[in-house]
Amino acid sequence: MSELNKKGLPLDLSKKLNVAHINMCTEAEGPFKRMAIWFQGCNILCEGCCNPELQPIVIAHIMTVQEIVDIALESQKLYGIEGVTFLGGEPTLQEGLCVLAKIMANNGFGTILFTGRTVEYLDKEMVESVDLIVDGKFDEQQIDNTRNLIGSKNQRIHLITDRYNKYEDWFHKVREKRVEINISQSTELFISGDIM
């Protein structure tokens, strides 16, 4: 069970990730229709975090890269998604995230990563596997009320590839209050989007 990356090296589709939630189609987590994946667990523990329930490093839903890619392909077929957004928790704690991002790219999806770490402290392979990164620890003393989806003024946008160059203004335009409420079959309620 493997797929080749752009360098012709095999990627392990059986790598596992700890997934808290998946929204198969959202317009609240980046430009265009996209799938959003929230990962469980964070060791940064920002005060005032918008997802404190995702901070504990506990098992939520263990999924393979292949299972997540299959959901993305189904979402593309059903909803016409353009890309995938990785959120958390802290996505970079997931050992399989680089593989997942590379395979998403191999399947034509754009990828956006939100991380509490700064790009300078991320693994080079991780940085090069996504199209856009929003980095930096959330600082509740520097609330950002002007940019979409960016919680505090210290957080930065990094265009890693040119995929979103023409759409960077999506993050900088006057904030639209956009909230999506999802209720799972197990009656779990999950709210996403800009709710500040």
C-alpha positions as CSV (number, residue, x, y, z in Angstrom):
1,M,0.0,0.0,0.0
2,S,2.1,2.9,-1.3
3,E,2.1,5.8,-3.7
4,L,5.0,7.5,-5.3
5,N,5.9,11.0,-4.4
6,K,7.2,13.5,-6.9
7,K,10.8,12.2,-6.3
8,G,9.7,8.7,-7.1
9,L,10.1,7.5,-3.6
10,P,7.3,5.4,-2.0
11,L,4.9,7.0,0.5
12,D,3.4,4.9,3.2
13,L,-0.4,5.1,3.0
14,S,-0.7,3.0,6.2
15,K,0.8,5.7,8.4
16,K,-1.7,6.6,11.2
17,L,-3.0,10.0,12.4
18,N,-5.1,10.9,15.4
19,V,-8.1,12.7,13.9
20,A,-10.6,14.7,16.1
21,H,-13.0,15.9,13.4
22,I,-13.3,16.0,9.6
23,N,-15.6,18.4,7.8
24,M,-15.9,17.1,4.2
25,C,-16.9,20.5,2.8
26,T,-16.4,23.9,4.3
27,E,-15.9,27.5,3.0
28,A,-14.9,28.7,6.5
29,E,-11.4,27.3,6.7
30,G,-9.7,28.8,3.8
31,P,-10.4,30.0,0.2
32,F,-12.7,27.9,-2.0
33,K,-14.6,24.8,-0.9
34,R,-12.3,22.5,1.1
35,M,-12.1,19.6,3.5
36,A,-11.0,20.5,7.0
37,I,-9.2,18.1,9.3
38,W,-8.8,18.8,13.0
39,F,-6.1,16.7,14.7
40,Q,-6.3,15.7,18.4
41,G,-3.5,16.7,20.7
42,C,-1.4,19.8,21.3
43,N,1.7,20.5,23.3
44,I,1.8,24.3,22.8
45,L,-1.3,24.9,24.9
46,C,-2.1,28.6,24.0
47,E,-4.1,30.5,26.6
48,G,-7.5,31.3,25.2
49,C,-7.3,28.5,22.5
50,C,-10.5,28.3,20.4
51,N,-10.3,24.5,20.5
52,P,-9.3,23.6,24.1
53,E,-11.0,20.2,23.7
54,L,-8.4,19.3,21.1
55,Q,-5.4,20.0,23.4
56,P,-5.3,16.8,25.4
57,I,-3.0,14.2,23.9
58,V,-5.5,11.4,23.9
59,I,-6.8,9.0,21.3
60,A,-9.7,10.3,19.3
61,H,-10.1,8.5,15.9
62,I,-7.0,6.7,14.6
63,M,-7.1,6.8,10.8
64,T,-4.6,5.8,8.1
65,V,-3.4,8.2,5.4
66,Q,-5.3,6.0,2.9
67,E,-8.6,6.4,4.8
68,I,-8.3,10.2,5.0
69,V,-7.3,10.4,1.3
70,D,-10.4,8.3,0.4
71,I,-12.6,10.7,2.3
72,A,-11.0,13.7,0.4
73,L,-11.6,12.0,-2.9
74,E,-15.2,11.3,-2.0
75,S,-15.6,14.9,-0.9
76,Q,-14.1,16.1,-4.2
77,K,-16.7,14.0,-6.1
78,L,-19.6,15.1,-3.9
79,Y,-18.8,18.8,-3.3
80,G,-16.1,19.8,-5.7
81,I,-13.5,20.7,-3.0
82,E,-10.3,22.5,-4.1
83,G,-8.2,21.6,-1.2
84,V,-7.6,20.5,2.4
85,T,-6.9,22.5,5.6
86,F,-5.0,20.9,8.5
87,L,-5.9,22.3,11.9
88,G,-5.9,21.2,15.5
89,G,-4.8,20.7,18.2
90,E,-1.3,20.9,16.7
91,P,-1.2,19.1,13.3
92,T,2.6,18.9,13.2
93,L,2.5,16.4,16.1
94,Q,1.1,13.9,13.6
95,E,3.9,11.6,12.3
96,G,2.0,10.9,9.1
97,L,1.2,14.5,8.3
98,C,4.0,15.0,5.7
99,V,2.9,11.8,3.8
100,L,-0.8,12.9,4.0
101,A,0.1,16.4,2.6
102,K,2.2,15.0,-0.2
103,I,-0.5,12.5,-1.3
104,M,-3.1,15.2,-1.2
105,A,-0.8,17.3,-3.5
106,N,-0.3,14.2,-5.8
107,N,-4.1,14.1,-6.1
108,G,-4.4,17.8,-7.1
109,F,-5.5,19.2,-3.7
110,G,-4.2,22.5,-2.4
111,T,-3.0,22.2,1.3
112,I,-3.1,24.8,4.1
113,L,-1.5,24.1,7.5
114,F,-2.3,26.0,10.7
115,T,0.4,25.5,13.3
116,G,1.3,27.1,16.6
117,R,4.9,26.6,15.8
118,T,6.8,29.1,13.6
119,V,8.1,28.0,10.2
120,E,11.6,28.4,11.3
121,Y,11.1,25.5,13.8
122,L,9.3,23.2,11.4
123,D,10.9,20.3,9.7
124,K,11.9,21.4,6.1
125,E,10.1,18.4,4.7
126,M,6.9,19.5,6.5
127,V,7.2,23.0,5.1
128,E,7.8,21.9,1.6
129,S,4.8,19.5,1.6
130,V,2.1,22.1,1.9
131,D,1.1,25.2,-0.2
132,L,0.4,27.7,2.6
133,I,1.2,27.9,6.3
134,V,-0.3,30.1,9.0
135,D,2.1,29.9,11.8
136,G,2.6,31.2,15.3
137,K,1.3,30.6,18.8
138,F,-2.1,32.2,19.5
139,D,-1.7,35.3,21.8
140,E,-4.9,36.4,23.4
141,Q,-3.3,39.8,24.1
142,Q,-3.0,40.4,20.4
143,I,-6.4,39.5,19.0
144,D,-6.6,40.0,15.3
145,N,-10.0,41.3,14.2
146,T,-9.2,42.1,10.6
147,R,-7.8,39.0,9.0
148,N,-9.9,36.0,8.3
149,L,-9.2,32.9,10.4
150,I,-6.1,34.3,12.0
151,G,-6.5,34.6,15.7
152,S,-3.7,37.0,16.7
153,K,-1.6,39.7,15.1
154,N,1.7,37.8,15.7
155,Q,0.6,34.9,13.4
156,R,2.0,35.0,9.9
157,I,1.0,33.7,6.5
158,H,3.6,31.9,4.4
159,L,3.0,31.2,0.7
160,I,5.2,28.1,0.2
161,T,4.1,27.5,-3.4
162,D,2.4,29.8,-5.8
163,R,-0.9,28.0,-5.6
164,Y,-2.6,30.6,-3.4
165,N,-0.6,33.7,-4.5
166,K,-3.6,35.3,-6.2
167,Y,-5.9,34.4,-3.2
168,E,-3.8,35.6,-0.3
169,D,-6.2,38.5,0.1
170,W,-8.8,36.0,1.3
171,F,-7.0,36.1,4.6
172,H,-6.5,39.9,4.6
173,K,-10.0,41.1,3.6
174,V,-12.3,42.5,6.2
175,R,-13.4,39.6,8.4
176,E,-16.7,38.1,7.6
177,K,-18.3,36.4,10.5
178,R,-18.8,32.9,9.2
179,V,-19.8,30.0,11.4
180,E,-20.6,26.5,10.4
181,I,-22.3,24.1,12.8
182,N,-21.9,20.3,12.2
183,I,-23.8,17.7,14.1
184,S,-22.4,14.2,13.8
185,Q,-24.5,11.0,13.8
186,S,-23.4,10.5,17.4
187,T,-25.0,13.9,18.2
188,E,-21.6,15.5,18.6
189,L,-21.7,19.3,18.0
190,F,-18.7,21.0,16.3
191,I,-18.6,24.7,15.5
192,S,-16.0,26.0,13.1
193,G,-15.1,29.2,11.4
194,D,-14.6,32.8,12.5
195,I,-16.6,33.1,15.7
196,M,-14.7,35.9,17.5
